[in-house]
Amino acid sequence: MRVRDTQQQTQLHPNQRHKNIKYAFSPNERYEDKIRGLHIGVVDDVITTGATLHEVAACLKRHGAARVTNYVFARTPPH
């Protein structure tokens, strides 16, 4: 879940997106203990720079996920 307000990623230059989204997510407390040791799949519709998916994966790993795999439907061309 989002725990910090951020600017909309589409409004930012690709170099600013990682900084904008850093530490913006945290697992719901109900599921925090269930993450440990799991291989978790994250599904997203579109990837542009990968900043959001990278931060979601980092968040899950900080909370004990053994592995995170991202599944994406489409990729936007670089700016």
PyMOL commands that set and color helices and strands:
alter all, ss='L'
color gray80, all
select helices_A, chain A and resi 9-11+14-21+32-35+51-62
alter helices_A, ss='H'
color red, helices_A
select strands_A, chain A and resi 39-47+67-75
alter strands_A, ss='S'
color yellow, strands_A
deselect
rebuild
show_as cartoon
